[in-house]
Amino acid sequence: MATQRDFNLFVIGAGSGGVRAARVSAAHGAKVAIAEEYRIGGTCVIRGCVPKKLLVYGAHFAEDLEDARRFGWDVPERKFDWPTLRDNVLAEVTRLSGLYTQTLDNHKVKVLPERAVITGPNSVRVGEREYTSDVILIATGARPHVPKQPGCEHGITSNEAFHLEKLPKRLMIAGGGYIANEFAGVFNEFGVKVTLVNRSDAILRGYDAQIRDRLLQISMTKGIQFLFNSPIEKIVKEPSGALSVHMPGGPVEFDAVMFATGRVPNTRGLGLESAGVEVDEDGAVRVDDESRSTCPSIYAVGDVTNRVQLTPVAIREGQAFADTVFGKKPTKVDYKCIPSAVFSHPPLAGVGLTEGEARNQLGNVKVYTADFRPMKNVLAGRNERALYKIVVDEATEKVVGAHMIGPDAPEILQVLAVAVKVGLRKSQLDEVVAIHPTMAEELVLLK
């Protein structure tokens, strides 16, 4: 008779994917342990989407208070206190981390607050102790990438941005993706002079070109500076404490440098070789469509697999894993048509094919756009235009992509993502009566 192992499932990493997998597996009757070396909640809750969105809300008041005067409100002199917002956001993060911990406790999942290392196909070492488990799930996520150029150790990443003691006067953000653009928007609203430096010539690769261009125009109008085709050669810390960033165009001085140059899967020192778990050239765990690694008893979900680095995807993967392995309900994640958003100022969102992708893949496409000034911006005297766009496959009339930038774009796009996912036709959108006056009504009036 086979010897009894300590657990049916051992999860390494208590972020969005790991917590969901642990909780659901336990609900299916598995005996589960989860190890976390930092704090329960992972990137999204502790140092990602949640605190970031709270900072975005905080930043919006800069414009809202300014606009309020045009709406008849007597707004006294505006003063912003960074430590107040920072500490309130961190307190909320602590509260949420506690709720995640409670959820695990309620499902009788054993929480081990230490680093775990794999020692074989069915064994894990935590501190001095070794545990055995029928199945191991790697959900260790990813961390911000820091370039190797000399002096880059003087910079910070998004991790530290939430803990800054005081706001820098001049901030350089390296990168062109969503994290770079979101923090650029936030810190700019707080009165920081922000320069976004990118080694290529475009921001937000993967989003629709017209929408990205609109964000670039609006961001520049708001006072954010952009330096394209500017790889960092080195960073020198001056006696004054300032950081001198050397680029092909010459050195520029900043008070702080933040790297938002991608995220690297956390597989270093995890002991994967002891179980024959293969990683790709980026260090991501190689998995099949059931999230199983090259070792049959070890699975991986979330950012550590580098499939789609989004919280809701990690949660889906964790759920599918638990249902497949412990719930007798084989489930696979559908990666087609995943909506995503950038909480820039203003935010943008997209789902399905961009116009460029659609033309390449489908040939004949029709593009419908609405380019308008939101009503609130008109009265506020803001010359800031929203842009909505849907891409339609001419052969089938189906809406294959939707992209927008403007106030509340992510909230509006979530509903439109349903239409794109189920393959709604443009004529069906046209049949819907508008809710007037709203920004969202533009989607059923597109010409």
C-alpha positions in Angstrom: 0.0 0.0 0.0 1.3 3.5 -0.9 2.4 5.6 2.0 0.1 8.5 2.9 1.5 11.9 2.0 1.2 15.0 4.2 -1.1 16.8 1.7 -3.1 16.2 -1.4 -2.1 19.6 -2.7 0.8 21.9 -1.8 0.6 25.4 -3.3 3.7 27.6 -3.4 2.6 31.3 -3.5 -0.5 32.9 -2.1 -1.5 35.4 -4.8 -4.6 35.5 -6.8 -4.0 32.2 -8.6 -2.6 30.2 -5.7 -5.3 31.3 -3.2 -8.1 30.4 -5.7 -6.6 27.0 -6.4 -6.1 26.3 -2.7 -9.6 27.4 -1.6 -11.4 25.5 -4.4 -9.3 22.3 -4.1 -10.0 22.3 -0.3 -13.8 22.8 -1.1 -13.5 19.7 -3.3 -12.2 17.8 -0.3 -8.5 17.9 -0.8 -6.1 18.4 2.1 -4.2 21.6 1.2 -1.3 23.6 2.4 -0.1 26.9 1.0 3.3 28.6 1.5 3.9 32.3 1.1 7.2 34.0 2.0 5.9 37.6 1.9 2.2 38.5 2.5 -1.0 36.7 1.6 -2.6 38.4 -1.5 0.2 38.5 -4.0 1.1 41.2 -6.5 -2.5 42.3 -7.3 -3.6 42.9 -3.8 -0.3 44.0 -2.1 1.6 45.9 -4.8 -0.4 45.9 -8.0 -3.9 46.4 -9.3 -5.6 47.3 -6.0 -3.3 49.9 -4.5 -2.6 51.2 -8.1 -6.3 51.8 -8.7 -6.7 53.5 -5.4 -3.8 55.9 -6.4 -5.6 56.5 -9.7 -8.7 57.5 -7.8 -6.7 59.8 -5.6 -5.0 61.4 -8.7 -8.3 62.0 -10.4 -9.3 64.6 -7.7 -6.6 66.9 -9.1 -8.7 67.4 -12.3 -12.1 67.0 -10.6 -11.4 69.7 -8.1 -10.3 72.0 -10.9 -13.3 71.2 -13.0 -15.7 71.7 -10.0 -15.3 75.4 -10.2 -16.8 75.4 -13.7 -19.7 73.5 -12.2 -20.3 76.3 -9.7 -18.4 74.9 -6.7 -16.3 77.2 -4.7 -13.1 75.1 -4.2 -10.6 76.6 -1.8 -6.8 76.4 -2.5 -6.0 72.7 -3.3 -3.2 71.1 -1.3 -2.2 67.5 -1.8 -0.7 65.4 1.1 1.0 62.3 -0.3 1.6 60.5 3.1 -2.2 60.6 3.8 -3.1 58.9 0.6 -0.1 56.5 0.8 -0.9 55.4 4.3 -4.7 55.0 3.7 -4.0 52.9 0.6 -1.5 50.7 2.5 -4.0 50.2 5.4 -6.6 49.0 2.8 -4.0 46.6 1.4 -3.4 45.2 4.9 -7.2 44.8 5.4 -7.6 42.9 2.1 -4.6 40.7 2.9 -6.3 39.8 6.2 -9.5 38.8 4.3 -7.6 36.5 2.0 -5.9 34.9 5.0 -9.3 34.5 6.6 -10.7 32.8 3.5 -7.9 30.3 3.6 -8.5 29.6 7.3 -12.2 29.1 6.7 -11.5 26.5 4.1 -9.1 24.7 6.5 -6.1 25.4 4.3 -2.8 25.2 6.2 -0.9 28.5 5.7 2.9 28.3 6.0 4.3 31.9 6.2 7.8 30.9 4.8 9.6 30.3 1.6 9.0 26.9 0.0 11.5 25.1 -2.2 10.7 22.0 -4.3 13.0 19.0 -3.4 11.4 16.4 -5.7 8.2 15.5 -7.7 6.2 15.1 -4.5 8.3 17.0 -1.8 8.8 20.5 -0.6 11.1 22.0 2.0 9.7 24.8 4.1 12.4 26.2 6.5 13.8 23.1 8.3 10.9 20.9 7.5 10.1 18.7 4.5 6.5 18.0 3.4 5.2 15.5 0.9 2.2 16.1 -1.4 0.4 14.2 -4.1 0.3 17.4 -6.3 2.4 20.6 -6.1 1.1 23.8 -7.6 3.6 26.6 -8.5 1.9 30.0 -8.2 4.9 32.2 -7.4 4.0 35.0 -9.8 6.5 37.5 -11.3 8.6 40.4 -10.1 9.6 43.7 -11.8 12.5 43.5 -14.2 15.4 45.8 -13.4 17.9 46.4 -16.3 21.5 45.4 -15.9 23.1 48.7 -16.9 25.5 50.3 -14.4 23.8 52.3 -11.7 20.3 50.8 -12.2 20.3 49.7 -8.6 19.6 53.4 -7.7 16.2 53.1 -9.3 12.9 51.8 -7.8 10.1 49.7 -9.3 6.3 49.7 -8.9 6.9 47.7 -5.7 8.5 50.7 -4.0 6.3 53.4 -5.6 3.6 52.7 -3.1 6.0 53.3 -0.2 7.7 56.5 -1.2 8.5 58.8 1.8 7.9 61.9 -0.3 7.2 62.6 -3.9 10.2 63.4 -6.1 10.1 66.7 -8.0 11.4 65.1 -11.2 10.6 61.5 -12.0 11.8 59.4 -14.8 9.8 56.3 -15.6 11.5 53.8 -17.9 9.2 51.6 -20.0 6.3 52.0 -22.3 3.7 49.4 -21.1 0.6 49.8 -18.9 2.5 50.1 -15.6 4.7 52.9 -16.9 1.8 54.9 -18.4 -0.4 54.4 -15.3 2.2 55.7 -12.9 3.1 58.5 -15.2 -0.5 59.6 -15.1 -0.8 59.3 -11.4 2.4 61.1 -10.4 1.8 63.8 -13.0 -1.6 64.6 -11.4 0.3 64.9 -8.0 2.4 67.7 -9.4 5.6 65.6 -10.2 7.4 66.5 -13.4 7.3 63.1 -15.2 9.4 62.0 -18.1 8.6 58.6 -19.7 11.7 57.1 -21.3 11.3 54.2 -23.8 13.9 52.3 -25.7 11.5 51.8 -28.6 9.4 54.3 -30.5 5.9 53.3 -29.2 3.9 53.0 -26.0 1.5 50.2 -25.1 2.4 47.6 -27.7 -0.6 45.3 -28.3 -3.2 48.0 -28.0 -4.9 49.5 -31.0 -2.6 52.1 -32.7 -5.2 54.9 -32.9 -6.1 54.6 -29.2 -2.4 54.6 -28.2 -1.8 57.7 -30.2 -4.7 59.5 -28.5 -3.3 58.6 -25.1 0.1 60.0 -26.2 -1.4 63.3 -27.4 -3.5 63.7 -24.2 -0.6 62.8 -21.9 1.7 65.3 -23.6 -1.0 68.0 -23.3 -1.2 67.2 -19.6 2.6 67.9 -19.3 4.1 64.4 -19.4 7.3 64.3 -21.4 8.2 61.3 -23.6 11.7 60.3 -24.8 11.5 57.6 -27.5 14.4 55.5 -28.8 16.3 56.3 -25.7 17.9 53.2 -24.1 19.5 53.8 -20.8 23.3 53.5 -20.9 24.1 54.1 -17.2 22.8 56.0 -14.1 25.2 58.0 -12.0 24.3 59.2 -8.5 25.5 62.8 -8.1 26.8 64.3 -4.9 23.6 66.3 -4.7 21.6 63.0 -4.5 20.2 63.5 -7.9 20.4 60.7 -10.5 22.0 61.5 -13.8 20.6 59.2 -16.5 22.9 58.8 -19.5 21.1 58.1 -22.8 22.1 58.5 -26.5 20.9 62.1 -26.4 23.1 63.0 -23.4 22.6 62.8 -19.6 19.4 64.1 -17.9 19.0 64.7 -14.2 16.1 63.3 -12.1 15.3 63.0 -8.4 14.1 59.4 -8.8 14.0 56.7 -11.5 11.3 54.1 -11.7 11.7 51.0 -13.8 8.5 49.6 -15.5 10.3 47.5 -18.0 8.4 44.2 -17.8 8.0 41.4 -15.2 10.1 38.3 -14.7 8.6 34.9 -13.6 9.7 34.0 -10.0 11.4 30.6 -10.6 14.9 31.3 -9.4 16.1 29.1 -6.6 12.7 27.2 -6.5 14.4 23.8 -6.9 12.6 23.0 -10.2 15.5 21.0 -11.5 15.1 18.5 -8.7 11.7 17.4 -10.2 12.5 17.9 -13.9 10.3 20.9 -14.3 11.4 22.8 -17.4 11.4 26.6 -17.8 11.6 28.6 -21.0 14.2 31.2 -21.9 12.4 33.8 -19.8 12.4 31.5 -16.7 8.6 30.8 -17.1 7.4 27.3 -16.2 6.5 25.4 -19.4 2.9 24.0 -19.0 0.4 22.3 -21.2 -3.3 23.4 -21.7 -4.1 21.8 -18.3 -1.4 23.9 -16.5 0.7 20.7 -16.0 4.5 21.1 -16.1 7.0 18.6 -17.5 6.8 16.8 -14.2 3.3 15.0 -14.1 2.7 15.8 -10.4 3.6 19.5 -10.6 1.4 22.2 -12.1 1.8 26.0 -12.5 -0.7 28.9 -12.9 -0.6 32.6 -13.2 2.3 35.0 -14.0 4.9 32.3 -13.4 3.8 30.6 -16.6 4.0 33.9 -18.5 0.9 33.0 -20.6 -1.2 36.1 -19.9 -0.1 38.2 -17.0 -3.5 39.3 -15.7 -5.1 38.7 -12.3 -8.4 37.4 -13.7 -6.5 35.0 -15.9 -4.5 33.6 -12.9 -7.8 33.2 -11.0 -9.4 31.3 -14.0 -6.3 29.1 -14.2 -6.4 28.4 -10.5 -10.1 27.5 -10.7 -9.7 25.3 -13.7 -6.7 23.5 -12.1 -8.7 22.8 -8.9 -11.8 21.6 -10.8 -9.8 19.4 -13.1 -7.5 17.8 -10.6 -9.7 17.6 -7.5 -13.3 18.4 -8.7 -13.7 15.7 -11.4 -14.7 18.5 -13.7 -12.1 18.8 -16.4 -11.9 22.5 -17.4 -9.6 24.4 -19.7 -9.1 28.2 -19.8 -10.2 30.0 -23.0 -7.5 32.6 -23.8 -9.4 34.0 -26.8 -10.9 37.5 -26.4 -9.5 38.5 -23.0 -10.4 42.2 -22.3 -7.8 44.4 -20.6 -7.5 48.0 -19.5 -4.9 50.6 -18.8 -5.8 53.0 -15.9 -4.0 55.9 -17.5 -5.4 59.5 -17.4 -7.9 59.0 -19.2 -8.1 55.2 -19.1 -8.2 53.0 -22.1 -9.5 49.5 -22.7 -9.7 46.9 -25.5 -10.9 43.5 -26.3 -10.5 41.2 -29.4 -8.6 42.1 -32.5 -7.0 45.6 -33.1 -7.7 47.1 -36.5 -4.2 46.1 -37.6 -4.6 42.5 -36.5 -8.0 42.3 -38.1 -6.8 43.5 -41.4 -3.9 41.0 -41.3 -6.1 38.0 -40.2 -9.4 38.7 -42.0 -8.6 40.9 -44.9 -11.8 42.9 -45.4 -12.9 44.7 -42.2 -15.1 47.6 -41.5 -14.1 50.1 -38.8 -16.7 52.3 -36.9 -15.5 55.1 -34.7 -16.9 57.8 -32.5 -14.6 60.7 -31.7 -16.2 63.1 -29.3 -15.8 65.4 -26.3 -17.5 63.9 -23.3 -20.3 66.2 -22.0 -18.5 66.8 -18.7 -15.3 67.8 -20.5 -17.2 70.4 -22.6 -18.6 72.2 -19.6 -15.3 71.9 -17.7 -13.6 73.6 -20.6 -11.3 70.6 -21.2 -10.4 70.0 -24.8 -10.0 66.3 -24.2 -11.6 63.9 -26.6 -12.7 60.3 -26.2 -12.3 57.8 -29.0 -14.4 54.7 -29.4 -13.8 52.2 -32.1 -15.2 48.8 -33.1 -13.8 46.5 -35.8 -16.2 44.3 -37.8 -15.4 41.3 -40.0 -17.1 42.3 -43.3 -17.8 38.7 -44.3 -19.8 37.8 -41.1 -20.8 41.2 -39.8 -19.4 40.1 -36.4 -17.8 42.6 -34.1 -14.2 41.1 -33.7 -12.7 44.0 -31.7 -13.6 47.0 -29.5 -11.2 49.6 -28.3 -11.8 52.9 -26.4 -10.2 55.7 -24.5 -12.0 58.2 -22.4 -13.5 58.6 -18.9 -14.7 55.2 -17.5 -13.6 53.3 -20.6 -12.8 50.1 -18.7 -16.2 50.1 -17.0 -18.0 50.5 -20.3 -15.8 48.0 -22.2 -16.4 45.2 -19.7 -20.0 45.0 -21.0 -19.0 45.3 -24.6 -16.5 42.4 -24.1 -19.5 40.2 -23.6 -20.8 41.2 -27.0 -17.5 40.5 -28.7 -17.0 37.2 -26.9 -20.4 35.8 -28.0 -19.9 37.0 -31.5 -22.6 39.7 -31.8 -23.1 41.3 -35.2 -22.9 45.1 -35.7 -26.6 45.2 -36.7 -27.5 43.8 -33.3 -25.6 46.6 -31.6 -27.5 49.1 -33.8 -30.8 47.6 -32.6 -30.1 48.5 -29.0 -31.8 51.8 -27.9 -29.3 54.3 -26.4 -29.3 55.5 -22.8 -29.1 59.3 -23.2 -27.1 61.2 -22.3 -24.2 58.9 -21.6 -20.8 58.2 -23.1 -21.6 54.5 -23.5 -24.5 55.3 -25.8 -22.0 56.1 -28.6 -21.4 52.3 -28.9 -24.9 51.7 -30.2 -24.8 54.8 -32.5 -21.5 54.1 -34.3 -21.3 55.1 -37.9 
